[in-house]
Amino acid sequence: MTPTMTATGTWFRTCRVDDLEPSWGEAALVRSRQIALFLVSDDEIYATDHMDPRTSSPVMARGILGSKGERPTIASPLHKEVYDLGTGECFTDPALSLRTFRTRVVGGFIEVEVPA
C-alpha cells in the first residue's frame, strides 16, 4: 500500500482493526519509528510513541489503559506516569509529555499520520 501524503504528514497503514484487542496495546514499526497502538473502543483508536518519555525504553504498548474523567489515558509500565492518549499531556509530571499521532480507519485498516 502506498502511503498517502498530506500537508501535515504522511498516512501509513499499520494493521487491521481486527488485529488489535480492546484495552490492550500493540507496537508497530512505521518509518523506523516504534509506535504504540491502542484500541480503546470500537470507534476510538489512539497512537503514541512506544518510547517511555522518562526512560526512552520501548514499553508504552505494554502500559495500563485507563481514564481521567472522559479522557482515555495510558500509564507507563515502568514508573506509572499517566498520559492523556489524545494530547500526550502527563498528569503526574508536567515536565513529561508523550508524543501522539492521529489515526484513522480506511477499509478496515488502521492508518497513522507521521508528521512531515
N, C-alpha and C positions, 0 to 999 in steps of 0.2 A: 504494500500500500504506500503510495506517495504521500509524504507529509503535506499538509495544507498550510501555506504561508499567509499571514495577515500583517497588518501594520504594527501590531504589538508583539508578535511572536509567531511560532510555528506549532501547529497542532500535530501530535504524534499519536498513533494508535498504540495502545498498550496491551489490552487483553479484552476478552468478552466480559460483559457484566456478570454472566453466569459463573465466571471463574472465581469471583470473589464471594466470600462468606460474609453474611451480615455481622456487623460488630467485630470484625476481625481485619487486621491489616495485612497487606502483601507488598512486597518490594518489586519494582520494575526498573529496568535499565533503559533510560531514554537519553540519547545523545551523550553517552558516557557519564550520565548523572543518575545516581540512585534516588528513586522517588518512591515514597510510601503511598499506597492507595488504600482508601477506607470506604467501605460500603456501609453507610450509617442506616439507610432505609432504601426502599425501592427507588426513590427519586432523589436521594442525597448521596453523592459520591464526592469525596474530597481527596486532594493530593497535596503532599508536603515533601520537603526534603527528607530523605531517610536518615540523614546525619543528625545526631543529637546536638543541639546548639551549645551545650555546656562542654561536652567531651569530644565532639566530632566523631563519635563511634556510630557505625551504621546500624541503628537499632529501632528507629521510630516506628517501623511497621509492626513491631512487637510491643508497642505501647498499650496502655489501658484506655479504651474509649469510654467516654462519659459525657457529662453535660454540665454547664453552669447556666441555670435558668433554661432558656431556649437555645443557647449556643452550644453546639457539639464541641467536645474537647478531646485531646489526646494527652495522656500523662507519659512522660519519658519512663521507660522501664528501668533506667539506671538510677536517677536521682529524684524521680517523681515530680519534676516541674510540670505544670499543667498549661497547655497551649490551646488557644482557640483554633479550631480546624479551618475556619473561614478566613481569619485575618493573620494568624501566626502569633498574635499577642500572647505573651506569657503572663498568666495570672499570679504566679508565685514568685517571679523575679523579673521586674520590669526592665532589667538590663538585657534580658534574653529575648530573642524572637525566633520563630520557626518560619522558614520560607514556605509559602503556599503557592499552588498553581491552580489555574482554572481548569475545570473538567467539563466534558460534555459526552453525551452518548450518541453515536451515529451507527445505525444499523446493528444495534446490539453490542457494539464495541465501545470501550471507554477510550476517549482521547484526552490527552493532557497538553495544555499550551505551555511551551517553553519560551520564555522571553527571547527576543532577538539580541 
